[in-house]
Amino acid sequence: MKVLGIFLFILSLTISLTILMDILLGFTLSQAMSHLLNPFWVIETGEIVMLVFFLLLTISQQIFFLKKKKASK
């Protein structure tokens, strides 16, 4: 559970840093959000599959460790 929390914390920090850098460069908030989401609009099917695979791998690893920890108690 700690790993998932750390992952979400680092994700939120990088998103906020990217948006802040765009705003400091003179873009509006909507343009900064557009720049942040643009890579997800242009990825192909294979890249989406890999992205979902890595996300599911992270979540399933945490579920596995939780079940293993409960079984050892």
C-alpha positions in Angstrom: 0.0 0.0 0.0 2.9 2.3 0.7 4.2 1.8 -2.8 0.9 2.8 -4.3 0.8 5.9 -2.1 4.3 6.9 -3.0 3.4 6.4 -6.7 0.4 8.6 -6.5 2.4 11.2 -4.5 5.2 11.4 -7.1 2.6 11.4 -9.9 0.8 14.4 -8.4 4.1 16.3 -7.9 5.2 15.8 -11.5 1.8 16.8 -12.8 1.8 20.0 -10.7 5.4 20.7 -11.7 4.6 20.4 -15.4 1.6 22.6 -15.1 3.5 25.2 -13.0 6.3 25.3 -15.6 3.8 25.9 -18.4 2.1 28.7 -16.4 5.5 30.3 -15.7 6.2 30.2 -19.5 3.1 32.3 -20.0 0.5 29.7 -21.0 -3.0 29.7 -19.5 -4.1 26.9 -17.3 -6.2 25.3 -20.1 -3.2 25.4 -22.4 -1.0 23.9 -19.7 -3.6 21.0 -19.2 -3.7 20.6 -23.0 0.1 20.2 -23.1 0.0 17.7 -20.3 -2.7 15.5 -22.0 -1.4 15.8 -25.5 0.9 12.7 -25.4 -2.1 10.5 -24.4 -4.1 11.7 -27.4 -1.5 10.7 -29.9 -0.4 7.2 -28.6 -1.1 4.1 -30.6 -2.9 0.9 -29.6 0.3 -0.9 -28.7 1.4 1.9 -26.4 -1.9 1.9 -24.7 -1.7 -1.8 -24.1 1.8 -1.4 -22.5 0.6 1.5 -20.3 -2.4 -0.5 -19.0 -0.1 -3.6 -18.5 2.3 -1.6 -16.4 -0.5 -0.1 -14.4 -2.1 -3.5 -13.8 1.3 -5.0 -12.9 1.8 -2.3 -10.2 -1.7 -2.9 -8.7 -1.5 -6.7 -8.9 1.8 -6.7 -7.2 0.4 -4.7 -4.3 -2.6 -7.1 -4.0 -0.2 -10.1 -4.0 1.8 -8.6 -1.2 -1.3 -7.9 0.8 -2.6 -11.4 0.4 0.8 -12.9 1.3 1.0 -10.7 4.4 -2.5 -11.7 5.6 -1.6 -15.4 5.0 1.5 -15.2 7.1 -0.4 -13.8 10.1 
